Amino acid sequence: MHDSRAAIPLSLMSAQRVTNLYDLMDAAYCSVELREHSRSLGHVPLIDHNPRKGEKIDFAPAEAIRYNERTAAERSNARLKDEFGGKIILVKGGTKVMGHLMFGVLALSADQLMRLRQ
């Protein structure tokens, strides 16, 4: 199943738990249905446009700034996976997996602090 098929049920679950104003998604989630569903929840859909053999539609300047916040989080997740042990987890059990990932988050945080110092 593609992630975009789970977007609506997950957004409904999230709407019950938290209050958010924006739905940030990449071009794989580009569909009229997802945009309409996002608006029906009172959210602003910031979904990158997938041209699908047409012309790409760019974000408005303010929306582009908000969308770039998503890319910063994606970069952090990618570094956690690629450089700090999040890709291959050789332990079993939720507590051990969480511990493994939190050590990676701690190491990633320390690395980022060291980069800021330079």
N, CA, C and O of each residue as an XYZ file, in Angstrom:
472
protein
N       0.847     -1.178      0.000
C       0.000      0.000      0.000
C       0.892      1.240      0.000
O       1.859      1.317      0.757
N       0.568      2.186     -0.834
C       1.319      3.432     -0.880
C       0.920      4.309      0.304
O      -0.226      4.282      0.754
N       1.876      5.081      0.799
C       1.635      5.958      1.952
C       0.455      6.898      1.746
O      -0.256      7.216      2.699
N       0.242      7.345      0.513
C      -0.820      8.324      0.268
C      -2.205      7.749      0.572
O      -3.131      8.502      0.874
N      -2.356      6.424      0.497
C      -3.651      5.809      0.803
C      -3.946      5.849      2.294
O      -5.108      5.783      2.694
N      -2.920      5.954      3.115
C      -3.106      6.020      4.570
C      -3.193      7.458      5.068
O      -3.415      7.684      6.258
N      -3.021      8.426      4.183
C      -2.975      9.832      4.603
C      -4.286     10.294      5.236
O      -4.257     10.975      6.262
N      -5.420      9.947      4.661
C      -6.702     10.417      5.198
C      -6.992      9.787      6.560
O      -7.320     10.518      7.494
N      -6.888      8.455      6.717
C      -7.123      7.901      8.058
C      -6.145      8.440      9.112
O      -6.537      8.687     10.253
N      -4.883      8.622      8.732
C      -3.911      9.154      9.688
C      -4.205     10.608     10.046
O      -4.006     11.021     11.188
N      -4.677     11.384      9.070
C      -5.001     12.778      9.370
C      -6.210     12.868     10.297
O      -6.278     13.765     11.137
N      -7.160     11.954     10.155
C      -8.314     11.937     11.064
C      -7.891     11.576     12.483
O      -8.368     12.172     13.449
N      -6.987     10.591     12.611
C      -6.479     10.215     13.936
C      -5.710     11.373     14.562
O      -5.855     11.653     15.752
N      -4.897     12.037     13.759
C      -4.108     13.164     14.264
C      -5.002     14.320     14.681
O      -4.736     14.979     15.687
N      -6.071     14.574     13.911
C      -6.979     15.675     14.235
C      -7.675     15.458     15.574
O      -8.041     16.424     16.245
N      -7.859     14.206     15.967
C      -8.464     13.906     17.263
C      -7.491     14.141     18.412
O      -7.909     14.413     19.537
N      -6.204     14.036     18.133
C      -5.194     14.099     19.190
C      -4.526     15.459     19.339
O      -4.195     15.864     20.453
N      -4.324     16.164     18.240
C      -3.617     17.447     18.282
C      -4.349     18.471     17.419
O      -5.160     18.126     16.559
N      -4.041     19.722     17.673
C      -4.565     20.800     16.831
C      -3.426     21.277     15.942
O      -2.410     21.764     16.438
N      -3.591     21.141     14.651
C      -2.571     21.627     13.728
C      -3.230     22.481     12.661
O      -4.427     22.356     12.402
N      -2.454     23.335     12.054
C      -2.982     24.272     11.066
C      -2.615     23.904      9.636
O      -3.299     24.305      8.695
N      -1.540     23.143      9.471
C      -1.034     22.835      8.139
C      -0.878     21.331      7.964
O      -0.612     20.607      8.924
N      -1.045     20.874      6.744
C      -0.723     19.505      6.362
C       0.406     19.587      5.347
O       0.203     20.032      4.218
N       1.600     19.154      5.754
C       2.794     19.225      4.900
C       3.055     17.858      4.292
O       3.237     16.878      5.014
N       3.073     17.789      2.968
C       3.294     16.518      2.282
C       4.126     16.753      1.027
O       4.103     17.839      0.447
N       4.861     15.723      0.617
C       5.658     15.865     -0.599
C       4.801     15.560     -1.833
O       3.598     15.326     -1.718
N       5.422     15.565     -2.996
C       4.696     15.448     -4.261
C       4.007     14.091     -4.431
O       3.086     13.976     -5.239
N       4.424     13.074     -3.700
C       3.773     11.768     -3.807
C       2.328     11.822     -3.312
O       1.518     10.965     -3.665
N       2.006     12.818     -2.503
C       0.664     12.957     -1.934
C      -0.198     13.946     -2.713
O      -1.292     14.288     -2.265
N       0.262     14.402     -3.845
C      -0.442     15.418     -4.629
C      -1.719     14.829     -5.233
O      -1.665     14.048     -6.183
N      -2.860     15.210     -4.673
C      -4.145     14.812     -5.233
C      -5.213     15.789     -4.774
O      -5.107     16.397     -3.709
N      -6.226     15.925     -5.584
C      -7.327     16.826     -5.264
C      -8.042     16.342     -4.003
O      -8.444     17.152     -3.168
N      -8.204     15.020     -3.862
C      -8.906     14.463     -2.710
C      -8.210     14.804     -1.396
O      -8.865     15.179     -0.423
N      -6.884     14.676     -1.365
C      -6.142     14.991     -0.140
C      -6.216     16.475      0.188
O      -6.335     16.851      1.354
N      -6.145     17.311     -0.829
C      -6.254     18.761     -0.594
C      -7.634     19.124     -0.042
O      -7.740     19.915      0.894
N      -8.678     18.552     -0.615
C     -10.037     18.831     -0.141
C     -10.248     18.306      1.276
O     -10.879     18.963      2.104
N      -9.714     17.117      1.547
C      -9.840     16.556      2.899
C      -9.127     17.443      3.917
O      -9.643     17.684      5.008
N      -7.958     17.918      3.561
C      -7.209     18.802      4.453
C      -8.009     20.066      4.755
O      -8.095     20.496      5.906
N      -8.590     20.651      3.722
C      -9.408     21.859      3.927
C     -10.651     21.563      4.755
O     -11.088     22.412      5.532
N     -11.235     20.362      4.602
C     -12.426     20.012      5.376
C     -12.122     19.928      6.870
O     -13.014     20.108      7.699
N     -10.865     19.654      7.211
C     -10.452     19.621      8.628
C     -10.066     21.005      9.135
O      -9.725     21.160     10.308
N     -10.115     22.005      8.271
C      -9.730     23.358      8.650
C      -8.235     23.593      8.571
O      -7.723     24.537      9.174
N      -7.522     22.741      7.829
C      -6.068     22.854      7.680
C      -5.738     23.515      6.352
O      -6.561     23.551      5.437
N      -4.533     24.031      6.262
C      -4.009     24.548      5.007
C      -3.145     23.444      4.395
O      -2.135     23.056      4.983
N      -3.529     22.936      3.221
C      -2.720     21.875      2.614
C      -1.470     22.442      1.941
O      -1.577     23.221      0.994
N      -0.307     22.064      2.415
C       0.960     22.435      1.782
C       1.532     21.158      1.177
O       2.414     20.515      1.746
N       1.008     20.817      0.018
C       1.375     19.587     -0.667
C       2.105     19.981     -1.946
O       1.559     20.685     -2.797
N       3.340     19.519     -2.067
C       4.139     19.852     -3.254
C       3.416     19.347     -4.498
O       2.868     18.245     -4.502
N       3.418     20.148     -5.537
C       2.700     19.790     -6.754
C       3.510     18.813     -7.584
O       4.700     19.025     -7.816
N       2.872     17.751     -8.028
C       3.484     16.783     -8.928
C       2.965     17.080    -10.329
O       1.777     16.892    -10.587
N       3.822     17.538    -11.243
C       3.330     17.985    -12.546
C       2.693     16.893    -13.405
O       1.846     17.202    -14.243
N       3.071     15.634    -13.225
C       2.519     14.527    -14.014
C       2.361     14.907    -15.490
O       1.254     14.939    -16.027
N       3.480     15.187    -16.117
C       3.574     15.552    -17.541
C       2.939     16.906    -17.845
O       2.654     17.207    -19.004
N       2.720     17.709    -16.838
C       2.196     19.054    -17.045
C       3.186     20.066    -16.523
O       4.388     19.805    -16.469
N       2.683     21.208    -16.145
C       3.534     22.274    -15.626
C       3.488     22.269    -14.103
O       2.417     22.141    -13.510
N       4.650     22.409    -13.474
C       4.728     22.424    -12.015
C       4.186     23.746    -11.483
O       4.518     24.817    -11.990
N       3.352     23.653    -10.458
C       2.795     24.839     -9.816
C       3.595     25.094     -8.551
O       3.685     24.225     -7.685
N       4.178     26.282     -8.440
C       4.988     26.621     -7.274
C       4.120     27.130     -6.133
O       2.995     27.587     -6.335
N       4.681     27.037     -4.921
C       4.013     27.576     -3.745
C       4.044     29.098     -3.772
O       4.898     29.703     -4.421
N       3.103     29.708     -3.060
C       3.185     31.143     -2.793
C       4.394     31.357     -1.881
O       4.781     30.419     -1.185
N       5.004     32.535     -1.848
C       6.220     32.743     -1.050
C       6.071     32.343      0.429
O       6.961     31.696      0.980
N       4.974     32.715      1.067
C       4.796     32.371      2.484
C       4.637     30.861      2.660
O       5.148     30.293      3.625
N       3.937     30.215      1.739
C       3.763     28.758      1.812
C       5.087     28.042      1.579
O       5.347     27.009      2.197
N       5.926     28.576      0.698
C       7.232     27.964      0.423
C       8.099     27.968      1.677
O       8.808     26.999      1.946
N       8.045     29.052      2.441
C       8.822     29.124      3.689
C       8.334     28.066      4.671
O       9.138     27.375      5.298
N       7.028     27.942      4.804
C       6.476     26.927      5.714
C       6.802     25.521      5.244
O       7.112     24.651      6.057
N       6.736     25.289      3.931
C       7.035     23.962      3.394
C       8.496     23.592      3.638
O       8.807     22.422      3.864
N       9.390     24.569      3.593
C      10.808     24.290      3.829
C      11.080     23.814      5.248
O      12.104     23.175      5.486
N      10.201     24.104      6.192
C      10.343     23.552      7.543
C      10.256     22.034      7.496
O      10.926     21.351      8.270
N       9.449     21.507      6.609
C       9.323     20.065      6.454
C      10.641     19.464      5.975
O      11.043     18.394      6.433
N      11.310     20.153      5.057
C      12.553     19.606      4.535
C      13.641     19.576      5.604
O      14.506     18.700      5.569
N      13.618     20.504      6.545
C      14.590     20.474      7.641
C      14.367     19.239      8.501
O      15.327     18.582      8.902
N      13.122     18.921      8.783
C      12.816     17.718      9.566
C      13.198     16.465      8.790
O      13.701     15.505      9.373
N      12.964     16.464      7.482
C      13.333     15.321      6.654
C      14.844     15.099      6.658
O      15.311     13.961      6.695
N      15.607     16.198      6.621
C      17.074     16.065      6.659
C      17.516     15.446      7.978
O      18.409     14.599      7.999
N      16.896     15.864      9.079
C      17.249     15.295     10.387
C      16.916     13.811     10.431
O      17.712     13.007     10.915
N      15.753     13.450      9.931
C      15.369     12.032      9.909
C      16.317     11.232      9.030
O      16.679     10.108      9.378
N      16.724     11.790      7.899
C      17.650     11.092      7.000
C      19.004     10.895      7.667
O      19.599      9.824      7.547
N      19.500     11.913      8.367
C      20.792     11.773      9.056
C      20.696     10.738     10.159
O      21.621      9.946     10.346
N      19.581     10.730     10.900
C      19.396      9.730     11.953
C      19.452      8.334     11.353
O      20.075      7.433     11.916
N      18.804      8.156     10.216
C      18.781      6.856      9.564
C      20.130      6.476      8.977
O      20.605      5.360      9.188
N      20.753      7.390      8.242
C      21.952      7.054      7.495
C      23.238      7.095      8.308
O      24.152      6.308      8.058
N      23.322      8.009      9.285
C      24.589      8.211      9.979
C      24.578      7.792     11.450
O      25.643      7.626     12.045
N      23.403      7.620     12.042
C      23.350      7.384     13.485
C      22.544      6.148     13.865
O      21.908      6.118     14.918
N      22.568      5.136     13.015
C      22.060      3.826     13.381
C      20.566      3.598     13.285
O      20.070      2.608     13.822
N      19.833      4.469     12.627
C      18.398      4.280     12.538
C      17.953      3.365     11.411
O      16.787      2.973     11.362
N      18.855      3.017     10.505
C      18.476      2.182      9.362
C      18.453      0.698      9.727
O      17.538     -0.029      9.340
N      19.453      0.261     10.466
C      19.549     -1.157     10.830
C      19.463     -1.271     12.346
O      20.361     -0.838     13.069
N      18.385     -1.851     12.806
C      18.184     -2.027     14.244
C      18.216     -3.516     14.521
O      17.386     -4.269     14.011
N      19.168     -3.937     15.322
C      19.382     -5.354     15.573
C      18.872     -5.797     16.944
O      19.318     -6.817     17.469
N      17.959     -5.053     17.515
C      17.372     -5.424     18.801
C      15.889     -5.668     18.597
O      15.306     -5.215     17.613
N      15.273     -6.398     19.545
C      13.846     -6.678     19.474
C      13.162     -6.090     20.696
O      13.749     -6.004     21.775
N      11.929     -5.690     20.511
C      11.164     -5.134     21.613
C      11.124     -3.619     21.540
O      12.124     -2.961     21.252
N       9.948     -3.088     21.807
C       9.741     -1.649     21.685
C      10.671     -0.816     22.539
O      11.175      0.211     22.085
N      10.908     -1.247     23.783
C      11.760     -0.482     24.693
C      13.201     -0.444     24.192
O      13.853      0.599     24.243
N      13.691     -1.575     23.712
C      15.069     -1.624     23.212
C      15.219     -0.810     21.930
O      16.219     -0.117     21.749
N      14.235     -0.891     21.045
C      14.286     -0.120     19.806
C      14.262      1.372     20.133
O      15.019      2.153     19.555
N      13.386      1.763     21.066
C      13.314      3.178     21.453
C      14.648      3.626     22.047
O      15.122      4.719     21.737
N      15.254      2.803     22.891
C      16.558      3.135     23.457
C      17.613      3.301     22.379
O      18.404      4.243     22.412
N      17.621      2.386     21.425
C      18.573      2.438     20.313
C      18.411      3.748     19.531
O      19.391      4.431     19.233
N      17.165      4.085     19.205
C      16.926      5.308     18.439
C      17.240      6.563     19.249
O      17.735      7.543     18.693
N      16.962      6.548     20.541
C      17.224      7.729     21.366
C      18.729      7.964     21.530
O      19.162      9.112     21.630
N      19.532      6.894     21.559
C      20.985      7.084     21.560
C      21.422      7.732     20.243
O      22.317      8.577     20.227
N      20.784      7.330     19.143
C      21.072      7.965     17.859
C      20.685      9.431     17.856
O      21.421     10.263     17.327
N      19.521      9.767     18.447
C      19.075     11.159     18.536
C      20.046     11.963     19.395
O      20.368     13.105     19.067
N      20.511     11.374     20.490
C      21.477     12.044     21.360
C      22.779     12.330     20.601
O      23.324     13.430     20.685
N      23.269     11.327     19.860
C      24.500     11.514     19.081
C      24.289     12.551     17.976
O      25.172     13.370     17.721
N      23.134     12.524     17.322
C      22.824     13.514     16.288
C      22.781     14.920     16.887
O      23.291     15.866     16.287
N      22.177     15.059     18.059
C      22.112     16.369     18.727
C      23.506     16.879     19.069
O      23.815     18.051     18.853
N      24.353     15.988     19.607
C      25.717     16.381     19.936
C      26.480     16.799     18.681
O      27.230     17.775     18.701
N      26.289     16.057     17.590
C      26.952     16.395     16.333
C      26.500     17.767     15.828
O      27.324     18.558     15.368
N      25.211     18.052     15.910
C      24.707     19.345     15.466
C      25.253     20.483     16.334
O      25.587     21.551     15.822
N      25.341     20.251     17.648
C      25.908     21.273     18.536
C      27.369     21.535     18.201
O      27.816     22.682     18.218
N      28.104     20.487     17.899
C      29.504     20.658     17.510
C      29.626     21.435     16.196
O      30.548     22.234     16.037
N      28.721     21.211     15.271
C      28.745     21.949     14.003
C      28.436     23.426     14.231
O      29.012     24.287     13.565
N      27.530     23.730     15.168
C      27.201     25.118     15.480
C      28.384     25.849     16.087
O      28.566     27.046     15.864
N      29.184     25.130     16.852
C      30.331     25.723     17.530
C      31.421     26.127     16.552
O      32.180     27.057     16.827
N      31.513     25.454     15.428
C      32.605     25.720     14.478
C      32.395     26.984     13.725
O      33.222     27.349     12.889
